[in-house]
Amino acid sequence: MSAAKTPIFLIGATGYVGGTVLHRLLTHLSADTFEITVLVRSEEKAKKLESFGVKPVVGSTKDVVLLEGLVEQAHVVFSCADADDLPAMEAILSGLRKRHAKLGDLPILIHTSGTGELTIGQETKGMYATDTIYDDSNVEQIESLPPDAFHRNVDLAVVQADKEGYVKTYIILPSTIYGIASTPLVDAGIQNPYSIQIPALIKASLGRGHPGMVGKGAALWGSVNIDEVADLFIILFDAIVSNPESVGHGREGYYFGSSDEHAWYQISKAIGKAMVELGLSKSDEPTAFSDEELVKYFGSLWMGNYSGTNSRARANHSKAIGWKPKKGTEDLVASIKAEVEAILKQQKN
Ligand SMILES: NC(=O)c1ccc[n+]([C@@H]2O[C@H](COP(=O)([O-])OP(=O)(O)OC[C@H]3O[C@@H](n4cnc5c(N)ncnc54)[C@H](OP(=O)(O)O)[C@@H]3O)[C@@H](O)[C@H]2O)c1
C-alpha cells in the first residue's frame, strides 16, 4: 500500500506569484508525494489545471464556507491570492483550527504578504530616501510596525493563530517582484505572467507618452526576481518539512523576499530608455506625474504615490534558511524593455 500523500491547498494558482509557486510544487523532487488542491474562479482554467495533475475547485475566497472547508482538508496551505483580505484569512484560520481540533494535526500556513508593510505613514512622495531599514531577522523591529500598516491586519491575525498553537505560520513578504513569469501554466493560458508595480508605471508612462515617476523618484524599495522569490517559497517549505524545529514561525516567522534595492528613478529611466528605443518618447528622462495623472493612471493619489514611498528591507532571515538570490537592480533594469514590449502587444490585441 502506498503511503498517504501530503494534502496541499494553494490559493492564487492563476496568479503571477501563486502560479509560479504551483509550478515549483509540480516539479518538486517530492511532487509525487503531494496531493494538490487549488481554488480558482474560472471554470475554463480549472479544466486546464486538471491536466497538470492538480485538483481544481471552482469558487472564490469570498465564499468563506467553501474556503474554510477546503483548508480543513489540507496539511499545508499556500496563501498567494490577496495580502489584504482579512475575511478570507479568518476563514483560512478557522479551517486550520478545525483540522487541528479534529485530527490533532499541526498544519502549516505559508502566507504571502509584502514589504509594502514597511511604508506606513510616509509622505515622501518620491522626494527623498528614508533611513530606516527593516531586517526580517529582527523580531522586535517588525513587531514595532503599527497595526494599520499596509497588509498588517492580516499578518497579525496569522501570527496570533500561531501563538494560539493550532497552526505553524510563516509569512513571505516580497518587495517589488519583477520579470515576466515563464511557466507551462503561463503557456497554457492559466497563469497571469505579469507583476503589479512596474507594469503600472509602464502603462502610465505609455499613456502620457513620456516616462513618469513620483516626485524625484528618490525613494528606495527592495526588489526580487519572480523565479528567485519562488525559490524562497520552496526553500522555506523544504526547510519546514525536513527540519521544522530550526525554522522560525509565528512572531519569528517573517521572511522578506528582497534581494537588492532601487530608487524609483532607476525604473522610470529604464522605462524611458525602452520608450526611446521603441520610438515612443523623444526623451528618456522621467518627469514627475501630476496629481491628476496619478489618479488617472493608478486609480487614486494613494495608489499613485505608493511608487514614491520607501520600503527598505534586508532579507537576513530568508538567507539564514538557505535562500541565495543572485539577481539585483541591474537585472531588474535589464528586464524592463521586455515588459514594455509585452504591454504594447497586449494593448494592440
Ligand atoms: N507582484 C508583486 O510584485 C507582489 C509583491 C509583494 C506582494 N504581492 C502580493 O502577492 C499577492 C499575489 O500577487 P500577484 O502579483 O500574484 O497578483 P495576481 O497575479 O493578480 O494574482 C492574484 C491571484 O489571486 C486570485 N484571486 C484574487 N481574488 C480571488 C478570489 N476572491 N477568489 C479566488 N482567487 C482569487 C487571482 O485569481 P483570478 O485569476 O481569478 O483573478 C489570482 O490567481 C497579492 O496579495 C500581492 O499584493 C505581490
The ligand as a MOL file (V3000), in Angstrom:
LIG
                    3D

  0  0  0     0  0            999 V3000
M  V30 BEGIN CTAB
M  V30 COUNTS 48 52 0 0 0
M  V30 BEGIN ATOM
M  V30 1 N 3.5660 41.1150 -7.6870 0
M  V30 2 C 4.2800 41.7290 -6.7480 0
M  V30 3 O 5.2320 42.4900 -7.0190 0
M  V30 4 C 3.9400 41.4980 -5.2970 0
M  V30 5 C 4.8660 41.9420 -4.3430 0
M  V30 6 C 4.5510 41.7760 -2.9870 0
M  V30 7 C 3.3680 41.2050 -2.6090 0
M  V30 8 N 2.4860 40.7760 -3.5760 0 CHG=1
M  V30 9 C 1.2170 40.2110 -3.1210 0
M  V30 10 O 1.0930 38.8730 -3.5550 0
M  V30 11 C -0.2870 38.5630 -3.7820 0
M  V30 12 C -0.4350 37.9740 -5.1820 0
M  V30 13 O 0.0480 38.9380 -6.1130 0
M  V30 14 P 0.2040 38.6030 -7.6440 0
M  V30 15 O 1.1960 39.5730 -8.1970 0
M  V30 16 O 0.4270 37.1450 -7.8490 0 CHG=-1
M  V30 17 O -1.2470 39.0200 -8.1910 0
M  V30 18 P -2.1320 38.3170 -9.3380 0
M  V30 19 O -1.2950 37.9000 -10.4870 0
M  V30 20 O -3.2390 39.2870 -9.5960 0
M  V30 21 O -2.7030 37.0250 -8.6460 0
M  V30 22 C -3.7650 37.0490 -7.7330 0
M  V30 23 C -4.3210 35.6410 -7.6460 0
M  V30 24 O -5.3040 35.5950 -6.6250 0
M  V30 25 C -6.5180 35.1000 -7.1880 0
M  V30 26 N -7.6610 35.6960 -6.5200 0
M  V30 27 C -7.8790 37.0060 -6.2570 0
M  V30 28 N -9.0620 37.1630 -5.6530 0
M  V30 29 C -9.6120 35.9270 -5.5320 0
M  V30 30 C -10.8190 35.4300 -5.0210 0
M  V30 31 N -11.7330 36.2610 -4.4900 0
M  V30 32 N -11.0580 34.1040 -5.0610 0
M  V30 33 C -10.1460 33.2630 -5.5950 0
M  V30 34 N -8.9740 33.6730 -6.1150 0
M  V30 35 C -8.7120 34.9910 -6.0850 0
M  V30 36 C -6.4540 35.5160 -8.6560 0
M  V30 37 O -7.3790 34.7470 -9.4000 0
M  V30 38 P -8.0180 35.2560 -10.7990 0
M  V30 39 O -7.1110 34.7160 -11.8710 0
M  V30 40 O -9.3650 34.6560 -10.8110 0
M  V30 41 O -8.0280 36.7540 -10.7730 0
M  V30 42 C -5.0110 35.1720 -8.9360 0
M  V30 43 O -4.8450 33.7890 -9.0450 0
M  V30 44 C -1.0650 39.8940 -3.6030 0
M  V30 45 O -1.6070 39.9580 -2.3330 0
M  V30 46 C 0.0200 40.9360 -3.7350 0
M  V30 47 O -0.2690 42.1160 -3.0090 0
M  V30 48 C 2.7570 40.9040 -4.8980 0
M  V30 END ATOM
M  V30 BEGIN BOND
M  V30 1 1 1 2
M  V30 2 2 2 3
M  V30 3 1 2 4
M  V30 4 1 4 5
M  V30 5 2 4 48
M  V30 6 2 5 6
M  V30 7 1 6 7
M  V30 8 2 7 8
M  V30 9 1 8 9
M  V30 10 1 8 48
M  V30 11 1 9 10
M  V30 12 1 9 46
M  V30 13 1 10 11
M  V30 14 1 11 12
M  V30 15 1 11 44
M  V30 16 1 12 13
M  V30 17 1 13 14
M  V30 18 2 14 15
M  V30 19 1 14 16
M  V30 20 1 14 17
M  V30 21 1 17 18
M  V30 22 2 18 19
M  V30 23 1 18 20
M  V30 24 1 18 21
M  V30 25 1 21 22
M  V30 26 1 22 23
M  V30 27 1 23 24
M  V30 28 1 23 42
M  V30 29 1 24 25
M  V30 30 1 25 26
M  V30 31 1 25 36
M  V30 32 1 26 27
M  V30 33 1 26 35
M  V30 34 2 27 28
M  V30 35 1 28 29
M  V30 36 1 29 30
M  V30 37 2 29 35
M  V30 38 1 30 31
M  V30 39 2 30 32
M  V30 40 1 32 33
M  V30 41 2 33 34
M  V30 42 1 34 35
M  V30 43 1 36 37
M  V30 44 1 36 42
M  V30 45 1 37 38
M  V30 46 2 38 39
M  V30 47 1 38 40
M  V30 48 1 38 41
M  V30 49 1 42 43
M  V30 50 1 44 45
M  V30 51 1 44 46
M  V30 52 1 46 47
M  V30 END BOND
M  V30 END CTAB
M  END
